[in-house]
């Protein structure tokens, strides 16, 4: 599969948000409902919502965080 280099960041962000939202939403459903007959249905409802929040967050937040990090001076501990 070949994809234009300009889409690398977008695809990486998409895949990271997809994987993280899948894992985190599943664990949260497991914590809240346990291994029950409701788990799969609840998770399949929650995961798209989690992804809809995770993808724009993962795409837009790093710019602001990088700007904030540039204002912090890091020093070696002695």
PDB file as gemmi writes it, atoms N, CA and C in Angstrom:
CRYST1    1.000    1.000    1.000  90.00  90.00  90.00 P 1                      
ATOM      1  N   UNK A   1       0.851  -1.175   0.000  1.00  0.00           N  
ATOM      2  CA  UNK A   1       0.000   0.000   0.000  1.00  0.00           C  
ATOM      3  C   UNK A   1       0.897   1.239   0.000  1.00  0.00           C  
ATOM      4  N   UNK A   2       0.591   2.161  -0.870  1.00  0.00           N  
ATOM      5  CA  UNK A   2       1.337   3.412  -0.938  1.00  0.00           C  
ATOM      6  C   UNK A   2       0.387   4.569  -0.657  1.00  0.00           C  
ATOM      7  N   UNK A   3       0.840   5.448   0.236  1.00  0.00           N  
ATOM      8  CA  UNK A   3       0.055   6.629   0.594  1.00  0.00           C  
ATOM      9  C   UNK A   3       0.979   7.831   0.535  1.00  0.00           C  
ATOM     10  N   UNK A   4       0.467   8.940   0.053  1.00  0.00           N  
ATOM     11  CA  UNK A   4       1.244  10.165  -0.045  1.00  0.00           C  
ATOM     12  C   UNK A   4       1.798  10.556   1.332  1.00  0.00           C  
ATOM     13  N   UNK A   5       3.053  10.972   1.353  1.00  0.00           N  
ATOM     14  CA  UNK A   5       3.750  11.336   2.591  1.00  0.00           C  
ATOM     15  C   UNK A   5       3.013  12.423   3.378  1.00  0.00           C  
ATOM     16  N   UNK A   6       2.292  13.304   2.695  1.00  0.00           N  
ATOM     17  CA  UNK A   6       1.614  14.398   3.391  1.00  0.00           C  
ATOM     18  C   UNK A   6       0.508  13.896   4.315  1.00  0.00           C  
ATOM     19  N   UNK A   7       0.074  12.651   4.147  1.00  0.00           N  
ATOM     20  CA  UNK A   7      -0.972  12.083   4.996  1.00  0.00           C  
ATOM     21  C   UNK A   7      -0.416  11.254   6.154  1.00  0.00           C  
ATOM     22  N   UNK A   8       0.895  11.198   6.278  1.00  0.00           N  
ATOM     23  CA  UNK A   8       1.518  10.365   7.304  1.00  0.00           C  
ATOM     24  C   UNK A   8       1.057  10.760   8.716  1.00  0.00           C  
ATOM     25  N   UNK A   9       1.132  12.044   9.033  1.00  0.00           N  
ATOM     26  CA  UNK A   9       0.745  12.507  10.369  1.00  0.00           C  
ATOM     27  C   UNK A   9      -0.728  12.236  10.642  1.00  0.00           C  
ATOM     28  N   UNK A  10      -1.564  12.505   9.674  1.00  0.00           N  
ATOM     29  CA  UNK A  10      -3.005  12.287   9.819  1.00  0.00           C  
ATOM     30  C   UNK A  10      -3.307  10.801  10.032  1.00  0.00           C  
ATOM     31  N   UNK A  11      -2.692   9.935   9.254  1.00  0.00           N  
ATOM     32  CA  UNK A  11      -2.928   8.501   9.384  1.00  0.00           C  
ATOM     33  C   UNK A  11      -2.402   7.971  10.719  1.00  0.00           C  
ATOM     34  N   UNK A  12      -1.222   8.430  11.123  1.00  0.00           N  
ATOM     35  CA  UNK A  12      -0.663   8.019  12.410  1.00  0.00           C  
ATOM     36  C   UNK A  12      -1.607   8.425  13.542  1.00  0.00           C  
ATOM     37  N   UNK A  13      -2.081   9.663  13.515  1.00  0.00           N  
ATOM     38  CA  UNK A  13      -2.989  10.158  14.544  1.00  0.00           C  
ATOM     39  C   UNK A  13      -4.285   9.356  14.545  1.00  0.00           C  
ATOM     40  N   UNK A  14      -4.808   9.077  13.370  1.00  0.00           N  
ATOM     41  CA  UNK A  14      -6.036   8.289  13.240  1.00  0.00           C  
ATOM     42  C   UNK A  14      -5.869   6.911  13.863  1.00  0.00           C  
ATOM     43  N   UNK A  15      -4.779   6.220  13.512  1.00  0.00           N  
ATOM     44  CA  UNK A  15      -4.559   4.866  14.019  1.00  0.00           C  
ATOM     45  C   UNK A  15      -4.296   4.846  15.522  1.00  0.00           C  
ATOM     46  N   UNK A  16      -3.549   5.825  16.019  1.00  0.00           N  
ATOM     47  CA  UNK A  16      -3.306   5.906  17.463  1.00  0.00           C  
ATOM     48  C   UNK A  16      -4.611   6.152  18.210  1.00  0.00           C  
ATOM     49  N   UNK A  17      -5.415   7.086  17.734  1.00  0.00           N  
ATOM     50  CA  UNK A  17      -6.696   7.385  18.383  1.00  0.00           C  
ATOM     51  C   UNK A  17      -7.629   6.179  18.316  1.00  0.00           C  
ATOM     52  N   UNK A  18      -7.612   5.474  17.200  1.00  0.00           N  
ATOM     53  CA  UNK A  18      -8.448   4.289  17.040  1.00  0.00           C  
ATOM     54  C   UNK A  18      -8.056   3.218  18.055  1.00  0.00           C  
ATOM     55  N   UNK A  19      -6.768   2.923  18.137  1.00  0.00           N  
ATOM     56  CA  UNK A  19      -6.294   1.897  19.062  1.00  0.00           C  
ATOM     57  C   UNK A  19      -6.488   2.269  20.516  1.00  0.00           C  
ATOM     58  N   UNK A  20      -6.147   3.505  20.851  1.00  0.00           N  
ATOM     59  CA  UNK A  20      -6.267   3.929  22.240  1.00  0.00           C  
ATOM     60  C   UNK A  20      -7.730   4.017  22.680  1.00  0.00           C  
ATOM     61  N   UNK A  21      -8.599   4.532  21.830  1.00  0.00           N  
ATOM     62  CA  UNK A  21     -10.009   4.630  22.199  1.00  0.00           C  
ATOM     63  C   UNK A  21     -10.625   3.240  22.333  1.00  0.00           C  
ATOM     64  N   UNK A  22     -10.194   2.307  21.497  1.00  0.00           N  
ATOM     65  CA  UNK A  22     -10.664   0.924  21.590  1.00  0.00           C  
ATOM     66  C   UNK A  22     -10.279   0.333  22.938  1.00  0.00           C  
ATOM     67  N   UNK A  23      -9.007   0.406  23.271  1.00  0.00           N  
ATOM     68  CA  UNK A  23      -8.493  -0.188  24.503  1.00  0.00           C  
ATOM     69  C   UNK A  23      -9.092   0.474  25.748  1.00  0.00           C  
ATOM     70  N   UNK A  24      -9.035   1.802  25.792  1.00  0.00           N  
ATOM     71  CA  UNK A  24      -9.499   2.511  26.983  1.00  0.00           C  
ATOM     72  C   UNK A  24     -11.012   2.342  27.176  1.00  0.00           C  
ATOM     73  N   UNK A  25     -11.784   2.450  26.102  1.00  0.00           N  
ATOM     74  CA  UNK A  25     -13.232   2.302  26.261  1.00  0.00           C  
ATOM     75  C   UNK A  25     -13.594   0.876  26.677  1.00  0.00           C  
ATOM     76  N   UNK A  26     -12.858  -0.114  26.165  1.00  0.00           N  
ATOM     77  CA  UNK A  26     -13.136  -1.497  26.558  1.00  0.00           C  
ATOM     78  C   UNK A  26     -12.826  -1.717  28.035  1.00  0.00           C  
ATOM     79  N   UNK A  27     -11.688  -1.225  28.489  1.00  0.00           N  
ATOM     80  CA  UNK A  27     -11.319  -1.373  29.906  1.00  0.00           C  
ATOM     81  C   UNK A  27     -12.327  -0.659  30.799  1.00  0.00           C  
ATOM     82  N   UNK A  28     -12.747   0.535  30.406  1.00  0.00           N  
ATOM     83  CA  UNK A  28     -13.724   1.270  31.216  1.00  0.00           C  
ATOM     84  C   UNK A  28     -15.073   0.535  31.255  1.00  0.00           C  
ATOM     85  N   UNK A  29     -15.487  -0.040  30.146  1.00  0.00           N  
ATOM     86  CA  UNK A  29     -16.727  -0.821  30.136  1.00  0.00           C  
ATOM     87  C   UNK A  29     -16.576  -2.068  31.010  1.00  0.00           C  
ATOM     88  N   UNK A  30     -15.410  -2.687  30.956  1.00  0.00           N  
ATOM     89  CA  UNK A  30     -15.141  -3.867  31.772  1.00  0.00           C  
ATOM     90  C   UNK A  30     -15.191  -3.522  33.260  1.00  0.00           C  
ATOM     91  N   UNK A  31     -14.615  -2.387  33.622  1.00  0.00           N  
ATOM     92  CA  UNK A  31     -14.649  -1.940  35.018  1.00  0.00           C  
ATOM     93  C   UNK A  31     -16.088  -1.662  35.455  1.00  0.00           C  
ATOM     94  N   UNK A  32     -16.853  -1.011  34.609  1.00  0.00           N  
ATOM     95  CA  UNK A  32     -18.217  -0.621  34.975  1.00  0.00           C  
ATOM     96  C   UNK A  32     -19.233  -1.762  34.921  1.00  0.00           C  
ATOM     97  N   UNK A  33     -19.094  -2.675  33.971  1.00  0.00           N  
ATOM     98  CA  UNK A  33     -20.100  -3.714  33.780  1.00  0.00           C  
ATOM     99  C   UNK A  33     -19.591  -5.123  34.056  1.00  0.00           C  
ATOM    100  N   UNK A  34     -18.268  -5.309  34.151  1.00  0.00           N  
ATOM    101  CA  UNK A  34     -17.721  -6.650  34.336  1.00  0.00           C  
ATOM    102  C   UNK A  34     -17.965  -7.489  33.095  1.00  0.00           C  
ATOM    103  N   UNK A  35     -17.592  -8.761  33.187  1.00  0.00           N  
ATOM    104  CA  UNK A  35     -17.854  -9.666  32.069  1.00  0.00           C  
ATOM    105  C   UNK A  35     -19.312 -10.083  32.125  1.00  0.00           C  
ATOM    106  N   UNK A  36     -20.151  -9.303  31.505  1.00  0.00           N  
ATOM    107  CA  UNK A  36     -21.578  -9.619  31.493  1.00  0.00           C  
ATOM    108  C   UNK A  36     -22.068  -9.644  30.049  1.00  0.00           C  
ATOM    109  N   UNK A  37     -23.309 -10.011  29.895  1.00  0.00           N  
ATOM    110  CA  UNK A  37     -23.892 -10.058  28.554  1.00  0.00           C  
ATOM    111  C   UNK A  37     -24.041  -8.654  27.963  1.00  0.00           C  
ATOM    112  N   UNK A  38     -23.982  -7.629  28.811  1.00  0.00           N  
ATOM    113  CA  UNK A  38     -24.120  -6.247  28.339  1.00  0.00           C  
ATOM    114  C   UNK A  38     -22.807  -5.665  27.808  1.00  0.00           C  
ATOM    115  N   UNK A  39     -21.698  -6.288  28.164  1.00  0.00           N  
ATOM    116  CA  UNK A  39     -20.386  -5.704  27.874  1.00  0.00           C  
ATOM    117  C   UNK A  39     -20.184  -5.380  26.396  1.00  0.00           C  
ATOM    118  N   UNK A  40     -20.346  -6.341  25.532  1.00  0.00           N  
ATOM    119  CA  UNK A  40     -20.071  -6.126  24.107  1.00  0.00           C  
ATOM    120  C   UNK A  40     -20.965  -5.044  23.507  1.00  0.00           C  
ATOM    121  N   UNK A  41     -22.236  -5.085  23.800  1.00  0.00           N  
ATOM    122  CA  UNK A  41     -23.164  -4.085  23.263  1.00  0.00           C  
ATOM    123  C   UNK A  41     -22.859  -2.679  23.761  1.00  0.00           C  
ATOM    124  N   UNK A  42     -22.594  -2.578  25.054  1.00  0.00           N  
ATOM    125  CA  UNK A  42     -22.264  -1.266  25.634  1.00  0.00           C  
ATOM    126  C   UNK A  42     -20.956  -0.745  25.051  1.00  0.00           C  
ATOM    127  N   UNK A  43     -19.973  -1.641  24.912  1.00  0.00           N  
ATOM    128  CA  UNK A  43     -18.673  -1.225  24.395  1.00  0.00           C  
ATOM    129  C   UNK A  43     -18.789  -0.777  22.934  1.00  0.00           C  
ATOM    130  N   UNK A  44     -19.529  -1.512  22.136  1.00  0.00           N  
ATOM    131  CA  UNK A  44     -19.672  -1.136  20.720  1.00  0.00           C  
ATOM    132  C   UNK A  44     -20.441   0.166  20.551  1.00  0.00           C  
ATOM    133  N   UNK A  45     -21.204   0.558  21.554  1.00  0.00           N  
ATOM    134  CA  UNK A  45     -21.873   1.857  21.545  1.00  0.00           C  
ATOM    135  C   UNK A  45     -20.923   2.957  22.019  1.00  0.00           C  
ATOM    136  N   UNK A  46     -20.102   2.643  23.018  1.00  0.00           N  
ATOM    137  CA  UNK A  46     -19.205   3.641  23.615  1.00  0.00           C  
ATOM    138  C   UNK A  46     -17.974   3.925  22.764  1.00  0.00           C  
ATOM    139  N   UNK A  47     -17.464   2.901  22.084  1.00  0.00           N  
ATOM    140  CA  UNK A  47     -16.208   3.067  21.337  1.00  0.00           C  
ATOM    141  C   UNK A  47     -16.289   4.150  20.264  1.00  0.00           C  
ATOM    142  N   UNK A  48     -17.309   4.198  19.427  1.00  0.00           N  
ATOM    143  CA  UNK A  48     -17.362   5.282  18.420  1.00  0.00           C  
ATOM    144  C   UNK A  48     -17.398   6.677  19.050  1.00  0.00           C  
ATOM    145  N   UNK A  49     -18.057   6.791  20.194  1.00  0.00           N  
ATOM    146  CA  UNK A  49     -18.100   8.084  20.884  1.00  0.00           C  
ATOM    147  C   UNK A  49     -16.708   8.438  21.393  1.00  0.00           C  
ATOM    148  N   UNK A  50     -16.039   7.438  21.972  1.00  0.00           N  
ATOM    149  CA  UNK A  50     -14.676   7.658  22.469  1.00  0.00           C  
ATOM    150  C   UNK A  50     -13.742   8.057  21.324  1.00  0.00           C  
ATOM    151  N   UNK A  51     -13.870   7.391  20.183  1.00  0.00           N  
ATOM    152  CA  UNK A  51     -13.018   7.716  19.037  1.00  0.00           C  
ATOM    153  C   UNK A  51     -13.320   9.117  18.506  1.00  0.00           C  
ATOM    154  N   UNK A  52     -14.605   9.480  18.489  1.00  0.00           N  
ATOM    155  CA  UNK A  52     -14.993  10.817  18.009  1.00  0.00           C  
ATOM    156  C   UNK A  52     -14.375  11.914  18.871  1.00  0.00           C  
ATOM    157  N   UNK A  53     -14.116  11.631  20.123  1.00  0.00           N  
ATOM    158  CA  UNK A  53     -13.444  12.586  21.004  1.00  0.00           C  
ATOM    159  C   UNK A  53     -11.923  12.462  20.918  1.00  0.00           C  
ATOM    160  N   UNK A  54     -11.438  11.240  20.786  1.00  0.00           N  
ATOM    161  CA  UNK A  54      -9.986  10.993  20.808  1.00  0.00           C  
ATOM    162  C   UNK A  54      -9.293  11.529  19.554  1.00  0.00           C  
ATOM    163  N   UNK A  55      -9.879  11.346  18.397  1.00  0.00           N  
ATOM    164  CA  UNK A  55      -9.190  11.740  17.165  1.00  0.00           C  
ATOM    165  C   UNK A  55      -8.930  13.244  17.079  1.00  0.00           C  
ATOM    166  N   UNK A  56      -9.937  14.102  17.248  1.00  0.00           N  
ATOM    167  CA  UNK A  56      -9.627  15.538  17.190  1.00  0.00           C  
ATOM    168  C   UNK A  56      -8.698  15.981  18.321  1.00  0.00           C  
ATOM    169  N   UNK A  57      -8.852  15.352  19.489  1.00  0.00           N  
ATOM    170  CA  UNK A  57      -7.957  15.690  20.601  1.00  0.00           C  
ATOM    171  C   UNK A  57      -6.514  15.344  20.255  1.00  0.00           C  
ATOM    172  N   UNK A  58      -6.310  14.157  19.714  1.00  0.00           N  
ATOM    173  CA  UNK A  58      -4.961  13.717  19.359  1.00  0.00           C  
ATOM    174  C   UNK A  58      -4.384  14.526  18.203  1.00  0.00           C  
ATOM    175  N   UNK A  59      -5.253  15.080  17.376  1.00  0.00           N  
ATOM    176  CA  UNK A  59      -4.781  15.860  16.228  1.00  0.00           C  
ATOM    177  C   UNK A  59      -4.435  17.302  16.617  1.00  0.00           C  
ATOM    178  N   UNK A  60      -5.282  17.928  17.428  1.00  0.00           N  
ATOM    179  CA  UNK A  60      -5.107  19.349  17.722  1.00  0.00           C  
ATOM    180  C   UNK A  60      -4.333  19.662  18.999  1.00  0.00           C  
ATOM    181  N   UNK A  61      -4.426  18.843  20.013  1.00  0.00           N  
ATOM    182  CA  UNK A  61      -3.762  19.143  21.286  1.00  0.00           C  
ATOM    183  C   UNK A  61      -2.231  19.203  21.206  1.00  0.00           C  
ATOM    184  N   UNK A  62      -1.570  18.358  20.447  1.00  0.00           N  
ATOM    185  CA  UNK A  62      -0.104  18.411  20.448  1.00  0.00           C  
ATOM    186  C   UNK A  62       0.491  19.768  20.073  1.00  0.00           C  
ATOM    187  N   UNK A  63      -0.145  20.523  19.186  1.00  0.00           N  
ATOM    188  CA  UNK A  63       0.374  21.849  18.827  1.00  0.00           C  
ATOM    189  C   UNK A  63       0.448  22.754  20.046  1.00  0.00           C  
ATOM    190  N   UNK A  64      -0.638  22.816  20.797  1.00  0.00           N  
ATOM    191  CA  UNK A  64      -0.675  23.653  21.992  1.00  0.00           C  
ATOM    192  C   UNK A  64       0.270  23.154  23.066  1.00  0.00           C  
ATOM    193  N   UNK A  65       0.366  21.856  23.198  1.00  0.00           N  
ATOM    194  CA  UNK A  65       1.266  21.284  24.205  1.00  0.00           C  
ATOM    195  C   UNK A  65       2.716  21.571  23.841  1.00  0.00           C  
ATOM    196  N   UNK A  66       3.058  21.488  22.554  1.00  0.00           N  
ATOM    197  CA  UNK A  66       4.437  21.822  22.134  1.00  0.00           C  
ATOM    198  C   UNK A  66       4.769  23.278  22.431  1.00  0.00           C  
ATOM    199  N   UNK A  67       3.817  24.177  22.196  1.00  0.00           N  
ATOM    200  CA  UNK A  67       4.041  25.598  22.506  1.00  0.00           C  
ATOM    201  C   UNK A  67       4.262  25.789  23.994  1.00  0.00           C  
ATOM    202  N   UNK A  68       3.463  25.113  24.798  1.00  0.00           N  
ATOM    203  CA  UNK A  68       3.622  25.194  26.247  1.00  0.00           C  
ATOM    204  C   UNK A  68       4.974  24.634  26.684  1.00  0.00           C  
ATOM    205  N   UNK A  69       5.381  23.531  26.105  1.00  0.00           N  
ATOM    206  CA  UNK A  69       6.652  22.901  26.470  1.00  0.00           C  
ATOM    207  C   UNK A  69       7.848  23.794  26.130  1.00  0.00           C  
ATOM    208  N   UNK A  70       7.719  24.598  25.088  1.00  0.00           N  
ATOM    209  CA  UNK A  70       8.811  25.507  24.715  1.00  0.00           C  
ATOM    210  C   UNK A  70       8.997  26.608  25.745  1.00  0.00           C  
ATOM    211  N   UNK A  71       7.971  26.888  26.535  1.00  0.00           N  
ATOM    212  CA  UNK A  71       8.060  27.927  27.555  1.00  0.00           C  
ATOM    213  C   UNK A  71       8.677  27.404  28.854  1.00  0.00           C  
ATOM    214  N   UNK A  72       8.847  26.108  28.957  1.00  0.00           N  
ATOM    215  CA  UNK A  72       9.411  25.496  30.155  1.00  0.00           C  
ATOM    216  C   UNK A  72      10.906  25.282  29.932  1.00  0.00           C  
ATOM    217  N   UNK A  73      11.683  25.644  30.923  1.00  0.00           N  
ATOM    218  CA  UNK A  73      13.122  25.424  30.861  1.00  0.00           C  
ATOM    219  C   UNK A  73      13.450  24.163  31.653  1.00  0.00           C  
ATOM    220  N   UNK A  74      14.028  23.206  30.983  1.00  0.00           N  
ATOM    221  CA  UNK A  74      14.415  21.957  31.639  1.00  0.00           C  
ATOM    222  C   UNK A  74      15.894  21.987  31.943  1.00  0.00           C  
ATOM    223  N   UNK A  75      16.254  21.542  33.134  1.00  0.00           N  
ATOM    224  CA  UNK A  75      17.655  21.536  33.550  1.00  0.00           C  
ATOM    225  C   UNK A  75      18.016  20.140  34.043  1.00  0.00           C  
ATOM    226  N   UNK A  76      19.270  19.816  33.955  1.00  0.00           N  
ATOM    227  CA  UNK A  76      19.764  18.543  34.475  1.00  0.00           C  
ATOM    228  C   UNK A  76      19.807  18.630  36.003  1.00  0.00           C  
ATOM    229  N   UNK A  77      19.425  17.570  36.660  1.00  0.00           N  
ATOM    230  CA  UNK A  77      19.524  17.577  38.117  1.00  0.00           C  
ATOM    231  C   UNK A  77      20.982  17.337  38.503  1.00  0.00           C  
ATOM    232  N   UNK A  78      21.362  17.924  39.608  1.00  0.00           N  
ATOM    233  CA  UNK A  78      22.775  17.829  40.007  1.00  0.00           C  
ATOM    234  C   UNK A  78      23.004  16.731  40.985  1.00  0.00           C  
TER     235      UNK A  78                                                      
END                                                                             
